Amino acid sequence: MVVDNQLLVAELLARSVSALPGFSVALVTSDALQALSAAERVPTAIAVIDAAMPNAFRAARTLASHTSRTRVILLDEFPSEAHIRRALECGASGYSTKCEPWNDFAEALENIAAGGTAFPRLPAVEQGERQKLPYRRSGGEGEPSSALLTSRELEVLTHLARGLRVQDCARMLGISHNTVENHKARIMGKLGIHKTVELTRFAVRHGIVSAS
């Protein structure tokens, strides 16, 4: 199945995947929760999920942990160390970006279909040691790492760094305004950051969001 926030992108990707030998697409949707429901009815070997869409990691975790026949590859707009870490944490089998050539993505799908994994190799870390990844990239000597943050805090940081207001972030995540404010305060405390604009700078330096 192909799950992407932009339905046109999902449909075009599904056509390309269907053209690969041995592959067919059972479902194309722009709704991650619909994909969860469909996976229980339709046997699905691989789910390609847009990492930037709402509920993407929730869907990935559920599919990976409760639907053993379905393996997940997260597809991101730009490389994100934080999203790679979250993909590993939720049990996904792969992570790729829309910046990659089609042949690389097709190879990742084939590796996953064959029972393997497809994650970018981080510096000095072998694929087979991915469960031990430190997930640290320092933007300067002594600067705190994004590894200090929980998955929910990373999610909140990502939305805030992309320019969402607290109330918009709360609505998107399905939590209260006060909860987002509390997460924001904890993030800033852990990172030693005192201004919202500094959150965006930190997120860009650490590859959590794109600078563009």
N, C-alpha and C positions, 0 to 999 in steps of 0.2 A: 504494500500500500504506500501511497505517496501523500504526505500531509504537509501542506505549505500554506502559510497565511495568505498568499496571493494565489488565487485559484488558477489564473492563467499560467503562472509559473509551474504550479503543480501539474496541470494538464500537459504542458510541454515536456516536463521532466518525465511524466508517465509514458509519453510516446517514445521518448528516447530509451527508457528502461525496457519497454516492451519489445524494442527492436534488438535487444541483446539475446543471444542464443540461450534458451533455457529459462528465460524470464517472461512473466506476464504480470499485469497489474490488476489486482482485484478491486481496489478502491482508490479513488482520488477525492480528497476532501480538504477544506480549509479550516476544519474544526477538529482539534486534537481529541476532544471528548467524544465526538462522533466516531473517531478512529478506535477508541477504546471499546465502544459498544460493538462496532463492526467486527473487531478482532475476535470476539467471543463467538460470533456466528460464522465467520468466513476464515478458513485456514489460511494463515498468512506467514510466510517464511521470514520476510524482512519488511520492516516499516521504516521508511525514510521520513524523518520528522524535521521540520523547520525549527531550529533551535531558538529563533527569535519570537516565535508566536506564543500567545498566552497558553499556559498549561503544557508547554512542550515537554519540560523535564518531568512533570507529574505523569504525563502519558507514557514517557519513555520508561520511567521507573515501574509503573504498573505493568506495562507490557513485558518488561524484562524479568520482573519478579513473579508475576502471576500467570503469564501466558508463555509457558516454556518453549512453545514451538515458534514464537516470534522473536526475531533478533532485531535490534534497533540501531540505526545509524542516524546521528544528529547532523543536520546540514545547516551550517551557519553562513551568515552574509560575509563576515570577515573573521579571520583567525582570532580566537579569544582564549587565553590561558584559563580564565575562570570557567568558561563553558566546557573546555576540555576536561577540567577537573570534575565539573558537575556531571558530564557525560559518563565518566568513569565511576563516579559515586553512585549513579542511578542504575548501573549495570548495563549500559549500552555496549554494543559490540564495535562501534566505530564512530568517527567524527570526521567530517570533511567540510569544506567551504565552497561557496558559489564562485570563489575566485580561482578554483582549481580547473585544469583542463578536463574535458569530458572523459578522456581515456583514463585519467587517474581515478576519477570517481567510479567509472565502470569497473576498474580493477579492484577498488575497495569493495564494491558490491559482490564481485566474484569471490573475493577472499572471505567475506562474511558468509556467503552462501555455502562455501566449502567448510565452514566451521571455524574459520580464523577470526582475526580482528583487524581493524584498520584505523589506527590512531596516528596522528603526527608524532614524529620522534622529537622529543624535547632534548635540549643539550645534555650530553653525557648520560642519557638514560636509554636503556634498551627496551624494546617493545615488551619483552617477557617480564620486565620488572615494573610494569606500569602500576601495579597496586602499591608500590613503594614510592611513587613519585612525590617529591617534596612540593611541587607546584609553587616555586618561589621565583620571582623575578624582581629584583630590586631596582627601583628607579634612581637610586643614589645610595651612597654609603650610609648604612644605619637606617634606611627607610623601612617602615613596616611592610610586610608582604600581604598580598590579598589572601594568602592561606590562613590568616588570622580570622577571616570572616566565615560565618556559617553560610550554608546554601541560600537560606532566605535573605540574609544580609547581602550576599552577592547579587541576588535578584533585585532587591530594593536599590542597591547601589547602581546597578545597570540602568534601571529606569530613571533614577534621578540624574545620572550622568548624561543620559540622552535628552534631558531637558524637561521631563515630566514633572508637573507640580505634585506635591504630596497627595492632594485629593485625587488626582488622576491616577497616581501610582496605587493608592488604596483601592480605587474602583477596579483597576486592571487585575490586581492580585486578590480581590475579594476579601480584603481585610479593612479594619477601621482606620480612619485618619490618625487617631492616636497611636495605633500600633505601628504605622509607618513612621511617625515621628519618633517613637521609641527605638525602632530599628536604626533610623538615621542617627540618633544620638549615640547609640552603641557603636555604630560604624565609625563615626567621627572620633569617638573616644579611643577605639582600638588603633586607629590610624594616626592619631595625633593631629587631626585636621579640625580647623575651626570655622571654615567658611564653605558654603555649598559649592562655590566655583572651584575650590581646591579638590572637592570630590571628583569633579569632572576631569581635572588635570591628572589626578591619581589614576582614574579609570583608563584614561588614554595611555598613560605611561605603561600600565600593566596589561594592555591589550584587552581590557574588558569591554571597551567600546572603541569605535573608530574615531579618528580625529576629524574625519570629513563630516 
